[in-house]
Amino acid sequence: MEVIITATPETGARTAARIVEKLVRARPRAVLGLATGSTPLGLYGELIRRHREEGLDFSRVTTFNLDEYIGLGADHPASYHYFMHEHLFGAINVSPERIHIPDGKTADIPAACEAYEAAIREAGGIDLQVLGIGHDGHIGFNEPGSSLASRTRLKTLTQKTIEANQRFFTSADEVPRHVITMGVGTILEARVCLLLAFGESKADAVAAMVEGPLSASCPATALQWHPRTTVIVDEAAAARLRRSDYYRYVHANKPAWQQDATFSFGGHE
């Protein structure tokens, strides 16, 4: 696990955008796994800028989102379909037929989950998965206690997650109690995982993820098993990392050949 500590969330977003851009330019048919919420907004804004000003081309990119609320249609302002089109897809040249987001209105949830897994396999797997982290260490909507081998499935949200997401709704009563989410096992199959975390409120979760014991009580710790995870945090989110000086040293002294080889792994073209 590589930990990159940046001065500000804005610097972190630009750092993440460079990683995504490098992949997309090297592999125009890249498959991106995407996240929602406030954390990746800076990343998406920077990708939009690079598309508009620097010609970053998404026309052959395929995307898979982590999750969606059960019961919300694509036109609902709090749905993740709506979020993604508002904050990324509507401003870049990604092809609509290459966009995949779980269907929150599906009549057959188990079948829809199996179909989502099959679509990821058919696309050749996810090259890079963008992630955030919840205050309790969840990734996607894999709440504490989730199986670390789990696949795309229905999950029931904890009260803490419902309260955290209330800001996107008129009241807590309107927040759906169930979601479709990629499982931890699905996430771990991405060739690269790129997790972003900013702000003091994420410091405990980041410390547990990076330096704590592997545990389903903090699902993000499963990323310790992943061979190619990059964690980008600002100073506030890094505040409780015991080995922060070492992470800074490693990043500052990374060999040039290692930097250039970020996406030299195998996979579909």
ZIZI-V405294 format. One record per backbone hydrogen bond with DSSP energy under -1.0 kcal/mol. NH is the residue of the N-H (numbers start at 1). CO is the residue of the C=O. E is the energy in kcal/mol with one decimal. If there is no record, write none. Layout:
NH | CO | E
NH | CO | E
//
This chain:
2 | 229 | -2.9
4 | 231 | -3.5
6 | 233 | -3.0
12 | 8 | -2.1
13 | 9 | -2.6
14 | 10 | -2.0
15 | 11 | -2.2
16 | 12 | -2.4
17 | 13 | -2.4
18 | 14 | -2.0
19 | 15 | -1.5
20 | 16 | -2.3
21 | 17 | -3.0
22 | 18 | -2.4
23 | 19 | -1.7
24 | 20 | -2.6
25 | 21 | -2.7
26 | 22 | -1.8
27 | 23 | -2.8
30 | 27 | -1.9
32 | 62 | -3.0
33 | 128 | -3.3
34 | 64 | -2.4
41 | 38 | -1.2
44 | 40 | -2.7
45 | 41 | -2.5
46 | 42 | -2.0
47 | 43 | -2.3
48 | 44 | -2.3
49 | 45 | -2.0
50 | 46 | -2.3
51 | 47 | -2.1
52 | 48 | -2.5
53 | 49 | -3.2
54 | 50 | -1.5
56 | 50 | -1.9
61 | 58 | -1.1
62 | 30 | -2.3
63 | 98 | -2.6
64 | 32 | -2.3
65 | 100 | -2.5
66 | 34 | -1.9
68 | 180 | -2.1
70 | 178 | -2.4
71 | 104 | -3.6
72 | 69 | -1.0
76 | 73 | -1.8
79 | 76 | -2.0
83 | 79 | -2.1
84 | 80 | -2.3
85 | 81 | -1.9
86 | 82 | -2.3
87 | 83 | -2.5
88 | 84 | -1.8
89 | 84 | -2.2
90 | 85 | -1.3
91 | 88 | -2.2
98 | 95 | -2.2
99 | 96 | -1.4
100 | 63 | -1.3
106 | 103 | -1.3
112 | 108 | -2.3
113 | 109 | -2.4
114 | 110 | -2.2
115 | 111 | -2.4
116 | 112 | -1.8
117 | 113 | -2.0
118 | 114 | -2.2
119 | 115 | -2.3
120 | 116 | -1.9
121 | 117 | -2.1
122 | 118 | -2.7
123 | 119 | -1.7
124 | 121 | -1.6
125 | 120 | -2.4
127 | 31 | -1.9
128 | 31 | -1.6
129 | 192 | -2.8
130 | 33 | -3.2
131 | 194 | -2.6
134 | 138 | -2.6
137 | 134 | -2.0
142 | 139 | -2.3
143 | 141 | -1.4
145 | 216 | -3.3
146 | 143 | -2.1
150 | 147 | -1.3
153 | 181 | -2.1
155 | 179 | -2.4
157 | 177 | -2.7
162 | 158 | -2.3
163 | 159 | -2.5
164 | 160 | -2.1
165 | 161 | -2.0
168 | 165 | -1.8
169 | 166 | -2.3
174 | 171 | -1.4
175 | 172 | -1.1
179 | 155 | -2.2
180 | 68 | -2.8
181 | 153 | -2.3
182 | 66 | -2.5
185 | 150 | -1.4
186 | 150 | -1.2
187 | 183 | -2.3
188 | 184 | -2.4
190 | 187 | -1.8
191 | 126 | -2.5
192 | 127 | -1.2
193 | 228 | -2.2
194 | 129 | -3.1
195 | 230 | -2.5
196 | 131 | -2.7
197 | 232 | -2.0
202 | 199 | -1.6
203 | 200 | -1.7
206 | 202 | -2.6
207 | 203 | -2.3
208 | 204 | -2.3
209 | 205 | -2.5
210 | 206 | -2.6
211 | 207 | -2.5
212 | 208 | -1.3
218 | 215 | -1.6
220 | 137 | -2.2
221 | 218 | -2.7
222 | 219 | -1.9
223 | 220 | -1.9
224 | 221 | -2.2
225 | 222 | -1.9
230 | 193 | -2.9
231 | 2 | -3.4
232 | 195 | -3.1
233 | 4 | -2.5
234 | 197 | -1.0
238 | 234 | -1.6
239 | 236 | -1.1
241 | 238 | -1.9
247 | 243 | -1.9
248 | 244 | -2.2
249 | 245 | -2.0
250 | 246 | -2.8
251 | 247 | -2.2
252 | 248 | -2.3
253 | 249 | -1.5
259 | 255 | -1.8
260 | 256 | -2.3
262 | 259 | -1.1
264 | 261 | -1.9
//
